[in-house]
Amino acid sequence: MSGPPDKPRLSRTHMLDLLKQMIRIRLFEDKCAELYTQEKIRGFLHLYDGEEAVAVGVIPLLTKDDRVVATYREHGHALVRGISMKSAMAEMYGKRDGCSRGRGGSMHLFDRATNFYGGNAIVGGGLPLAVGLALAGRMRAEKNITVCFFGEGAVAEGEFHESLNLAALWELPVLFVCENNLYAMGTALAISEAETDIHAKAACYRIASEVVDGMDVVAVEAAARRALQTIRETGKPYFLECRTYRFRAHSMFDAQLYRDKAEVEMWRKKGPIERLRAWLEANHMIHPDELAQINAEVGAEIAEAVAFAEAASWEPVEDLTRFVYAEAGR
C-alpha cells in the first residue's frame, strides 16, 4: 500500500476496484451469516452489510506503516487492510491458522504484518488504544497515522471524550472515523444523544471535523483524502462522521424490534454497492459481464477461504495456556 496521490483517481479502473472491494466484503459477510446458522461460526457475530463504503473509502489511502484500529464489526476493515480472507475465515472458525490463532474469533481479528490492531469487543475500547499508538509513534519520531473506526454508540462512553481531548491536547496524528449507523446497539440516536451531529462534538475539542455521506464511497474517499493530507501536514487529529446504515441486525442475536422493515428496505435501495453500480451503468462504465466476473472471482475466493478454514487444525490442548502470560525473554 502506498500513500494517497495528490488528486483523486476517478478512472474507470479505480471505480471498478472500489465496487469489487465492497462486493468482496458483502459476499464474505453473507457467507459468514450462512455459516453462523450452520454453527460453523460460533460466539458473537456483527456484520458490516451496508457500511462497506466507509472501510473501502478510507483504508486504501493509508500507507503500510499507518495503523488501523477497528470495532467488533471489523471484518470489512480487515479484508480491505490486507488480512487474507483465508486467515480471517479460519479465525471465525476458531482455528489455529486464523489471524489470531483462533483465540479471538469474529470480534478480535488482529494482524501485526498489516498494522491492524483489532477488532475490539468493548464499545469505544479502540479509542484510547488509537491515542496510545499515536503517542508511541510521536515519541519514536515516526511519521505514521493511526485511524480509529468506531460507531456512534461509542460517543456515549467516557473514553470517547477522554481520547479526543488527549489527541487534541497532545496534537496526535489520529484520524477518528465515526461510522454513524443511527442505532448503536438498538437505541435510535435521537433518543440517546442531545446533540445528534456527532462531528460537532469533535469541534468542541478544537479538532477539525466534517460529516460525509457514508453510503457514497467516492464521497468518503474524497473526505478521507482531505483528512489524511491535513493530518500529514499538521500532525494534528481529524474527525470524520460517516452517516451510514447497517442492513442487518446489530448482531446475529438481535431481533431488531426497534426499527421497521420498511425503513431497512428503503436504506437498501440507496446502499453503497447499489449506488455505485447504478452510477457506473448510467455512465456506461461497466458491462454486465464484468459484474458477473467480479461476483465469480469473489465467490471463488470465499469458497477457498471456507475450505481452508474447514481443513485448518484446532489449537492443541497442550498450547491452551500459551499467550495467557508474557513468556520470559520475549
Protein Blocks (a to p, Z undefined) as FASTA:
>chain_A
ZZddfbdcfbfklmmmmmmmmmmmmmmmmmmmmmmmnomagcjdddfehjlmmmmmmmmm
pcfkbccdddfklmlmmmmnopafklmmmmmnopakbmnlopnommlgccfklopggjif
bghklmmmmmmmmmmmmmnopabdcdddddfklmmpmklmmmmmmmmmnopabdddddde
hlmmmpcfklmbfblclklmmmmnopacddddfkbmklmmmmmmmmmmmmmmnopacddd
dddddfbdfblmbgolmbcfklmmmmmmmgfklmmmmmmmmnopacfklmmmmmmmmmmm
mmmmmmmmmmpccddfklmmgokbccehZZ
